[in-house]
Amino acid sequence: MGIKNRISLIIFDMDGLMFDTETLAMHTWIKAGKSYGIDISESIVTESIGLDIHGAEKVFKKYLGDDFPYHDIRSLRLKYTHDYINKNGVPTKTGLYELIEFLDEKNIAKAVATSTERERTEYLLSSASVKEKFDVIICGDEVSNGKPDPEIFLSAARKLNCKTDECVVLEDSHNGIISASKANMIPLLVSDAKKPSKEIENMAVKTFNSLCEVKSFFKTLDL
């Protein structure tokens, strides 16, 4: 499959797509859980990937019980994450800066649509020095329905007055690809820690292993 429509907007997911924060999340969730004497398995964290805060809470409580102190442990794991980033910087995905530069050269509009809340989104984007590169940023705490609902992507397109079938969505998560498909956009899957099912791979227009490959693909198009 390819892309036949003109492209007006590229929408980026953030965690796992732009930044390798999902590997970091795995370590910090497990570490924070241990601080509370609770064993959090990698499979639970993996299942929560791509969900907003409310959806992720449901996943944790499904396996660890309704009395699981989700918000307390999440706050501690975010502290561990901030400590790591303040010391080491944001772990960016290979090819991120090169892809953004290429799209800048082509004057293609760019948006971020992430399940992460606004405060943390701006912290990560600013830490990576890419916040000002995006025309619009839509966050999980600014929409009524999280992914896989298409609301967040439709909101990004609406703010930039772009037709949905002219919007390309770069996603690494199961729910993100479903959301982009429901929005009548062009979903491109960039594989990350959570390997996609065949159903999701078939839903994506193309699948890539890195943002470098995405850039190479875009170079073949008439942008």
Secondary structure as GFF3:
##gff-version 3
##sequence-region A 1 223
A	DSSP	beta_strand	9	12	.	.	.	ID=ss1
A	DSSP	alpha_helix	21	35	.	.	.	ID=ss2
A	DSSP	alpha_helix	42	48	.	.	.	ID=ss3
A	DSSP	alpha_helix	53	64	.	.	.	ID=ss4
A	DSSP	alpha_helix	70	88	.	.	.	ID=ss5
A	DSSP	alpha_helix	96	105	.	.	.	ID=ss6
A	DSSP	beta_strand	109	114	.	.	.	ID=ss7
A	DSSP	alpha_helix	118	127	.	.	.	ID=ss8
A	DSSP	three_ten_helix	131	133	.	.	.	ID=ss9
A	DSSP	beta_strand	136	139	.	.	.	ID=ss10
A	DSSP	three_ten_helix	140	142	.	.	.	ID=ss11
A	DSSP	alpha_helix	151	159	.	.	.	ID=ss12
A	DSSP	three_ten_helix	164	166	.	.	.	ID=ss13
A	DSSP	beta_strand	167	171	.	.	.	ID=ss14
A	DSSP	alpha_helix	174	182	.	.	.	ID=ss15
A	DSSP	beta_strand	186	190	.	.	.	ID=ss16
A	DSSP	alpha_helix	198	203	.	.	.	ID=ss17
A	DSSP	beta_strand	206	208	.	.	.	ID=ss18
A	DSSP	alpha_helix	211	219	.	.	.	ID=ss19
###
